[in-house]
């Protein structure tokens, strides 16, 4: 019988990942990102999608499903209503792992992973994106994470 880890609340991991990402941003001379609760719902939606489709392409746009963000009416540009969409964030970083332990230790691994990924850190760690949200979920024995970064506050 191995170590019995306590159940971890994904919301605790989300909060700690934001704290750690912001500590890295401040250490490099950037500003901390501000958590947007509305965007958190989008990040959680995306994290849940990742459990069956680990990809940046989503079968259903999270912002459209949740009606979050700025509505872009494409009929104003000669397109159809079906071409309209919600703009709720600019970039996302996704991850998956068989992390275990406490919320503190898992959030360390997640934040460190994105910090040490040059491609992800180019926007997660950039003051160009002053707004952040993190969604975390567990399924199939793995943890899934989505970090949404936004240039604009699209409604808190």
N, C-alpha and C positions, 0 to 999 in steps of 0.2 A: 504494500500500500504506500503510495507516494505522498508527497506533501499535499495537504488539503488547503487550497487557496480559498479565501472568503469570496462570496459573490461580490462583484464590483458593479457599481451603478455607472452606466455609460455617461450620465450627465456629469459625474465627478471627473471622468477622464476628459470629457470635452472642456470643462472649465480649466483643468490643469494644463491641457495642451495649449490653450490660449495664453495662460500665464507664462508658460515656458517659451512659446514663440515670441511673446512680447519681451521677455527677458533677453532673448537673443537679438531682437531688433534694437532694443535700447543699448545693448552692449556694443553693437556695431555703429552706434551713433544715429540710428533712425528713430522714428516715433513709434510708440505702441499703437497697435490697431484696436479699434473700438468694436466690441461685440454688438451685433445687431440681433435682437431676439427673433424678429421675423425671418431673417436670413438663416437663423439656427434651424427653423422648421424645414427650410429648403435643404440645408446640409444633412439633416437627419433623414429626409426623404431620399436624398441621393445615396446616403450610406446604406439604407435599406435596399435600394435598387441594386447596389453593388453586390449584394449577397447572391443574386442570380444572374447579374450581367456586369462583370468587373470590367468596365469600359468607360471612357469619357463620353461616349455616345449613349444617349438615354432614349428608350423607346417612347417615353412620355416626358415632356419637358417639365421639370419640377416646378419652375416658376409659373408656368401656365396652369398646371394642375392646382397649385396652391393660390393662384392669382396674386402672386407677390411681385412687387416691383412696379416699374413704369410700363404701362401698356403702350405698345407701339402699334398704331393703327396703320397697317400697310395699304388700306384702301385709299389713303391720302396720296399714295404714290402710284396709283393705277393698278395695284395688285388686288387679290381677293381677300375677303375677311379671314379665310383660312390661313393666309400668309401672315396675319397679325400675331404678335407674341408679347410676352412679358419679359422685360430686361430687369433681372434682379441681382446679377453679379457678373463679374468679368472673367474670373479665372477660378479653377478648382484644382486641388491636389488630392489625389486619392491614394489610399494604401490599404493593404491587407496583411495580416500576420497572425501567427499562432501565439500571440503574446499571452503571458500569464503573470500573476502576481497581484500586487496592489494597484489601485488607481494611480498612485504616485509613480510606481516603477513602469507601468505601461505607458503613461503619458510621457515619461522621460524617453522611452524608446521611440514613440511616435514622433515627438517634437525633434529629437535628435536625428531621426531618419530623414525628415523633410529638411532640416537645417543642413545636413551633409549631402543632400541631393542638389547639385548645382542648378539643374533645371527648375525644380520646384521652388528652391529658395530665391530664385531670381524674382519671383512675384510674392511668395508668402512672406519673405523678408524685406519687401520693398515698401517704402513710405508712399509710393505711387498708389498703393492699395491700403487706405487707412481704415477699412472696415473688414471685419472677419466674422466667421461663424464656423463651428465645428460640429459635425454629426458623427456619432460612433454607435455601432450596433454589433451584436454578436450573433452568428448563425453558422451552422455546419462546423462547429468547433473552432472557428476563426473569428477574429475581430476585423471589422471594416470601418474605415474612416474617410470622411470627406471634409476637406477644408475649403470653404468658399471665401474668396477675396473679392472685394468690391471697391471701385473708385468712388462710388456715390452711395449715399444713404438713401436707399430706395424704400423708405418707409419703416425704419426701425426694426 
